[in-house]
Amino acid sequence: MQLTNNLDTIAAIATPSGAGGIGVVRVSGPQASNVAKHLLGVCPENRLASYLPFLDTNGQAIDCGIAIFFKSPHSYTGEDVLELQGHGGIAVMQLLLLRCIECGARLARPGEFTERAYLNDKIDLAQAEAVADLINASTAEAAKSAMLSLGGYFSNKINDLLKELIDLRMYIEACLDFPETEIDFVSTGKVKARLLSLKLRMDEVTLSAKQGHLLREGLVVVLIGQPNVGKSSLLNQLSGSDQAIVTSIPGTTRDPVRSEIQIDGVPIHVIDTAGLRDASDEIEKMGIEKTWNLIEKANIALFLIEAGKGISDYEKSILNRIPKEVFKVWVHNKIDLLSKKAFSEMAKGEQHVFISAKTGEGLTQLKKILLKLANVEFSKDGNQSIFMARQRHLNALDIVSKHLKESLDQLQSSELMAEELRQAQIALASITGEFSPDDLLGEIFSRFCIGK
């Protein structure tokens, strides 16, 4: 990939909005050294921190701080970069940014610094996305996973698979040049074994990517059941605060109540929903309809029932409406009324856990079940091995797997096999951005903050 031909010099505040002890304004582009000369009176030595006044058009100091100049290509963007570290006042940062624009820069678009880093081959597309994921990480484990992707762990795995795929494709296409030869190239080149090995490794990467995607997006858990079974009490226990109103009046919860929690580093979005029943109240009906919409988008449905009543035919009828891809867990609540101890079990292929949402007994077992269903495992020795992944990565990996499967079905036709491998290569290469349409790049970088 060639350096971007964009001759614009861009500037932006790189620190969060609001007052702070330190604020940073970043400038990148061919005019960065000229901006430095106008604003500082001198361009600092390459990669050497200098304490200087930041001057306005009249030579008066806007602020005093640290200025660092990074000469191309040894910078974050691969261009000349000027970084100004001053006091983090809102007015000071705005004045400093306006001064950079007066000196020849323009305001950067969201994500434009990282976009230039990608276009200038400083990072690939998966690493660029990891920058935003690191900033937005909601748990420590998610931050570690994002850092792993930013360091190239995910990209290296993709590039290894890509190399193996290209080697196999080259062999198949070379065979097409000798159609009259009696040699069985498929058997001689162990094509089937190589395809199976490649697909197995693809499946392993896909599994890890799904775990990384879950760390990024979080697990969506909905609490469902009839009115007054303790859904709101359970939400309050899981969140550790009184987020939901708890009363003995049926139908209290009309609109979904959401809580963001984490269990052993896994972010979980818990949603308390309206009680499922045949309601006559129009507002309650709307709440129940919202409940069904949320169930369809959830990863796990915690189906609450009263431990003393058991599962009725009505609950079974509700269960039949829940999409098959949503994990279901029967939560038998109010064991405190029966003087029972908390426990969990598998019965007829279904997960059951007995708890008291009032006292919190059984919450430990329930959390273990949620983690097990999340299927995210961290190494016990503390080494992080789960990299961050996005939905587009999963979509691309699914496409690759499908084309590899089709290749196995076309072992007797080298032409069709070669085409399937070509399509697999395009899909796999899109993850790191080797083949990426401009509209995809625009969508990705537009979601970044302006200073990145």
N, C-alpha and C positions, 0 to 999 in steps of 0.2 A: 504494500500500500504506500502511495506517495504522500508527502507532506501536503496539507491543505493549502490551496492557492488563495485562501481568504486573507486579504491584506489588512483587514480591520484589526485594530487594537481594542481589546475589550477590558472593562473594569467592573467590579462589583464588590459589595461588602460580603466578606466570607464568613463572618461570625453571625450568630442568631440576632434577630431584631430585639431591641430593648437595651437598657443600660447594663454595662458590665465593666469589670476591671480593665479588660483589654478588648480592643476591637481591631479587626484586620480588613484592610482593603487590598484586593489582588488585581493586578494589571497583567495582561498577556497579549503579546503580539509584537510586530516589527517596530512599533513606535514606543515600546516600553522604556527604552533607554532615554528617549527624548522627553517622555513624561517625567522620568526621574530628574533630568537636568533642569526642567522648568520648575518642578515642585520642590526639589531638594537643593538645587544649585549645582549639583554634581551627580553623576551616575556612580553609585557605590561599586567597589571592587566586587568581582564575581564571587558569589557565595560567601561573602564576608559581612556579618552584621555590623551596621553603622548606626550610631545614635546621632540623629540629625533633626533640625526643625523642619516641619512641613509648611511650606510657604504659600500664601495666596498671591494674587496677581500684583499686589502692591509690595510684596516682599515681607509682609507681616506673617508671624507664625500662627498657623491654624492650631497646631499642636506640636509636640516633640515626641519622638518615638524611635523605634527600630526600623530601619530600611534594609532589605536584603534583595540583591539582584541575582537572578539565575540566568546565565547565558544559554541560549539554544545550542544543542538539543537537550542539555542536562537540566531539565525542569519538569514539573508535573505535566504541562501541556506539550512539551517538546519545542516550545517557542521561547523567546525572551520573556521572562516573568519578573515583575517587580512586586514585592510584598511589603506593605506598610503596616506596622503594628503600633497602634496608638492607644490612647485612652478610649474606653468603650462607651462614651456618651453618645446618645442618639444624634444630637445636633452635630457633634464633632465628626462622627462617621459620615453623615450626610454632606457636610461641608468638604470633607476630604474626598469623597466620591465625586462631587460636583467639580472639584478642582482637577481631578484626573481627567474628567470629560472635557474641561476647558483646555487641557493640555494635549488633546488629540485622541483620547479614547472614546468609546461609546459604551453605553450600558449593556452588559452581557445578557443574553437570553438565559432562561432556566437551563441548567446543565451544560452550558456552552463550554466551560473550562474542561469538563470531563469528556465532552464530545470531541474537542480538539486533541485531547490526550489519546483518544481512540483513533481518530483520523491520522494522527502522527505516529501511530504504531508504538505508543508508550504502554498501552494496555489493550487487551482485546475486549470484545463486547461483553462477555460474561464478567470480566473483571470490572468494567465500567458500571455495570448494573450492581455489582457488589458494593461499590462506593455508596450508592443510595441506600442499599440494604443495611450497611454498617451504620449509617446515620440514623436510620429509622428502626433499628433493632429494639425490640421491647423487652428482651431478656438477655442475661449474660451469655447463655448458650447460643442464642441467635446472633449476638455480636461476634462470638468466636467463629461461628460458621461463616458469617459474612467475611470476616478477616481471612479465613481459609480460602474462600473463593477469590478474594482480592489478591491474595498471594499467588494465585495461579493453580491451586490444587485441582479445582474442577476443570479448568481449561486444559491442564496437562493430561487428565484422564480422557477428555474428548479428543485431544490431539493424538494420543496413543491409539485410540480406536480408529481415528481417521486415517492414520498412517497404515494400519493393518488393512483397513477397508480399501484404500487406494492401491496397495500392493496386490490385493486379491483381484481388484478390478483390472489392473494392468495385465495381470496374468491371463484373465479371461479374454480380454480384448486382443491380446497378442495371439491367442489361440484362433481367433476369428480370421487372422491373416493366413492361416494354413488349413483351409476347409477340406483339401484333398488328402491330407495326411491321415493315415490309418491309426495313428496313436490316439489312445483315449486320454485326452488332456485332463478330463475331470478326475479320473482315477489316478493318473500319474501325478497330478498336482495336489492330490488330497483335498480337492475343493470342498467336498461335503464336510469333512472334518474341520477345515478352516472356518467354514461358515457357521458350523455348530459352536465352535469355540468363540467366534466373534459374537454370536448371538447371546451366549452365556455371559460374556463380559458386559455386553450391552444391558442385559437384565440386571446385573449387579449394580451398574452405574445408575440405572433407572430407579432401582430400589432406594439407593442413597439419595438420589435427587428428590424422590417423593418425601423422604424424611426431612431433607433440607427445605422443601417447599412448605411442609407443615410447620417447621420452626419459623419460617418467614410469615406465613399467613395466620397461623394459629389454628387450633382445633375448635370447631363450632359445636357446642353441646346445647341442645334444647331440653328444657324440663317440661314434660307433658303429663297429662292425667286429668281426672275429673276434678271439679272444684273441691277445695278444702282437704286435699291429700298431703299438703305440706310443701308444695313447689317453692313458694316464696320463702318459707323458713329454710329450705335447703339452699337456695340462692344466697341468703344472708350468711349461712354457715360457711359456704365455699368462699365467699368474698371477704368474710371477716368483718362485715359491716351491715347495718340495717338499710340496705338499698331498696328492698321491696316491702310494701305494707302487708302486715300479717294480721288478719282478722278472722273471725268465725263466720263471716258473711260470705256466702257463695258468690262467685263472680266479681270479687274485689279487683283482681288483675284484669284490666281490659287491654291496655297496650303492653307490648313486650318490654320487659325490664332487663337491661344488659349489664353484665359485669365482666371486667377483664381480670383474669387471675393467671397465675403460673404455677405449675407443679413440676418441680425438679427441672426447671429451665424451659419447659414447654409452655408457650402461651396458649391460654384456653379462653374462648369467648363463651360465657355461660348466659343463656337467655331463658328467663322465666316467662311463661306464656299464659294466655287465658285458659281457664279450665275447659276441657272438652266435654260438652253435654248438648242436649237439644234445648237451645235457648229461645225464648220468645222476644227478649229484649233486643232491639235492633243494634244498639251499641255493642252489646255483648256478642251478638252474631258477627259483627265486624271484627271484634277481637279474636274470635275463634277462627275466622277466615285467615287472619294474619298468622295465627298459630300454624295452620296447615302450610302456608307459604314458607314459613321458616323451617318447618320439618323437612320439606323437600330440598332445602339447601344445606342441611346440617350434616355433620360427620357422624354424630352420635345422638341418639334420643334416649334420655333417661325417663322411663315410663314409671311414674310414681303411683303406688296403690297403698291402701292401708293394710298393714301386716295382719290385722285381726280379721279382715274381710276376704283377702285373697283376690285372685283374678276372676272377674266376672265375665259373662258373655259379652257385655258391652265393651270391656277393655280388649277382648279378643277381636271384636269387630273393628275397633280403632287400629289395632295392630296390623290388620290386613291392609289398611290404607297407607301404611308407612312404606316408602320406597325401599326396595330390597337392598340397595347400596348403603343405606343408613344403618349403622350398628344399633341394635336395641339392647337395653339393659333394664331388667325389671328391678325397681327400687321399692322394697317393702318398707314403708315408713311407719313411724309411731310404735316401735318396739318397746318404748318406755311404758306404754299403756299395758303391755302384756308381760312386763318384767322379764323380757328375753334379752339375751346377749347378741351383739352384732356378729354376723358371719356372712360369708358369700359362698356360692356353690353354682355348679353347672347342672342343669336339669333339662333333659330332652333337647340338648343342644342350645339351650338358652341360658344367658347369664343372669343370676339373681343375687342381690345383695340386700341384707336386712340392716336397717339403720334407724336412728332417731334424729330427725332434723332439728328437733327441739333441744336435745342435749349435746348433739354432735357425735354421739357414739356411732361408730361404723364409718365415719368419714375417711379414715385412713384406708380401709379396704376399698371404698369407692374410688378414691384417688388412684390407688394401685391399678384398678380395673381400667380407668381412663388412660393411664400411661401405657398399659398393655395394648389397648385398642389403638392408641396413637402410633405404636410400633416405632418409637424413636429410642434408640439405645446409644448411650454414651460409654466410651471405654472406661473401665474401672481404674486404669492407671493414670487417668486424667488427660490422655492424649486425645485431642479433638479429631474426629475423622468424618464428621458430617459437614458437607459443604452446602452453602446456600443455593437454592434453585428457585426459579420462577415457573409460572404456568406455561409460558412459551417454551421453556426448556423441556418440560414434560411432554408437551405436544410434539416437539421435534423428535424426542427420543421414541415416542410412540410410532411416529412415521417411519423412523429408521428401522424399528423392530418389524413393522409390517412388511417393509421392502426386503428385509433379510429373510423373513419367512417365505415371501414370494420367490426369492432367489432359490431357496431350498426346494421349492415345488417345481422350479424350472431347470433342474440339473441336466436335463436332456436337450435343452435349447440354450446354447451359449449366447445367442443374440438377446433373448429375453432376459437371461440372467445378467448380462452386462448392463442392460437398461435398468433393471431393478437396483443394481449396485450403484449406478450413476445417481439415481433418485435418492438412494440412502445417503450417498456422499453429500449431496446438496443439503439435505435436511440436517445432517450432523454438523456440517460446516457452518450452518446458520447460527448455531449456538454461540460460537466464538466470534461471529461476524465476518467470516471470510466471504460468505455470500449473504448479503443482507440488503433488501430494498430500502431506498431512501425514506419511504413513508414509515417503515418500521423503526428506523433510527430516530426519526422525528418524534414518534410516539414515546419511545424509551426516554430520550433526554429531556422532553418537555415536562416530565414528572419530577425532575431534579429541582433542588432549590437553586436560586439564582447564583449564589456564590460558588457553586460547584459546577 
